[in-house]
Amino acid sequence: MTRQAASYRERRVLLAGDAAHVHSPVGGQGLNIGVQDAVNLGWKLAQVVHGTSPESLLDTYQAERHPIGARVLKLTMAQTALNRGDERTTALRETMSDLLSMDEPRKRYAATMSGLDIRYDLGEGHPLLGRRVPDLDLVTASGPQRVFTLLHQALPVLLNLGEPGALDIARWADRVQRVDARYAGGWELPVLGMIAAPCAVLIRPDGHVAWVGDGTDRGLRDALATWFGPPNHEKPTD
Ligand SMILES: Cc1cc2nc3c(=O)[nH]c(=O)nc-3n(C[C@H](O)[C@H](O)[C@H](O)COP(=O)(O)OP(=O)(O)OC[C@H]3O[C@@H](n4cnc5c(N)ncnc54)[C@H](O)[C@@H]3O)c2cc1C
């Protein structure tokens, strides 16, 4: 069976996991994308329920996750077809195996299967935008720290790798953690390889990058307002 809900939301009902998409277990991706759905939705739902963000934030759940489900459905249909036992399919499977013995196709396929190549469409810009931030080894004022550890609080993180204190997010300080850190290594992403080091990144609670700094704060306030609600003094009082 290969099926996907046309809409992941109907008013107060939201679908995630196998309720939203079912497919052959070949490739072992069903649980992974179900958990990713929940992680994508959880913080958005919390912000809408708490009145931090408008209800339209929930529309980004469908926009971001529906294409990922559709892609997994397509991939599992292809894998199911490759597992048929007739001679032509065996020839096709062997041809695929040959292709996957090459570095570039193998890396691409592995990144797709693991979901590590996922990029939500957050517009043009730095290659990190919309992608999952890598789990870098940082040096902070309180000692060494991994990026993913910073996300344990399920709050957004503004990771500032430039001059400490340079980026002002005072009007979002109750919702967004600012971490000044240093990072000496390279930035390597699945499929893309090495990319230009950013000066700062705004990381959503699901680990995806919502804004990339080029040494200025251009676009930062817009990104903060889009994803984490209006700045404090502009918040409606009702
Ligand atoms: C053979 C097989 C192998 C798999 N291998 C992998 C793998 O290697 N890697 C991977 O990522 N995924 C794998 N999957 C897929 C994975 O198991 C599912 O994608 C995942 O379990 C879906 O989780 P879920 O919480 O969305 O749904 P479910 O796990 O189906 O949970 C739904 C729950 O709701 C309950 N429920 C239903 N109706 C009601 C009701 N009316 N009231 C209350 N409760 C209700 C059900 O009893 C169930 O406990 C495999 C699946 C199969 C079948």
The ligand as a Gaussian input file, in Angstrom:
#p B3LYP/6-31G(d) Opt

LIG

0 1
 C        7.437000      -4.815000       8.920000
 C        7.720000      -3.371000       9.171000
 C        9.039000      -2.948000       9.322000
 C        9.335000      -1.597000       9.530000
 N       10.642000      -1.196000       9.661000
 C       10.933000       0.097000       9.840000
 C       12.280000       0.527000       9.979000
 O       13.212000      -0.250000       9.926000
 N       12.510000       1.857000      10.139000
 C       11.503000       2.776000      10.181000
 O       11.767000       3.985000      10.316000
 N       10.201000       2.390000      10.075000
 C        9.895000       1.082000       9.917000
 N        8.583000       0.680000       9.803000
 C        7.515000       1.693000       9.849000
 C        7.167000       2.093000      11.280000
 O        6.880000       0.938000      12.054000
 C        5.943000       3.013000      11.250000
 O        6.158000       4.035000      10.305000
 C        5.703000       3.639000      12.615000
 O        5.498000       2.655000      13.595000
 C        4.490000       4.561000      12.556000
 O        4.299000       5.139000      13.815000
 P        2.979000       5.904000      14.141000
 O        3.081000       6.297000      15.581000
 O        2.744000       6.970000      13.137000
 O        1.803000       4.853000      13.926000
 P        1.532000       3.404000      14.724000
 O        2.852000       2.868000      15.151000
 O        0.673000       2.680000      13.803000
 O        0.796000       3.928000      16.006000
 C       -0.590000       4.222000      15.993000
 C       -1.162000       3.769000      17.325000
 O       -2.496000       4.217000      17.423000
 C       -3.253000       3.168000      17.974000
 N       -4.641000       3.397000      17.583000
 C       -5.231000       3.200000      16.392000
 N       -6.521000       3.530000      16.426000
 C       -6.771000       3.968000      17.659000
 C       -7.919000       4.476000      18.294000
 N       -9.085000       4.601000      17.668000
 N       -7.819000       4.870000      19.582000
 C       -6.626000       4.778000      20.241000
 N       -5.496000       4.306000      19.670000
 C       -5.577000       3.903000      18.409000
 C       -2.658000       1.915000      17.419000
 O       -2.981000       0.801000      18.216000
 C       -1.179000       2.239000      17.477000
 O       -0.589000       1.915000      18.708000
 C        8.274000      -0.664000       9.593000
 C        6.936000      -1.083000       9.474000
 C        6.665000      -2.430000       9.254000
 C        5.222000      -2.859000       9.140000

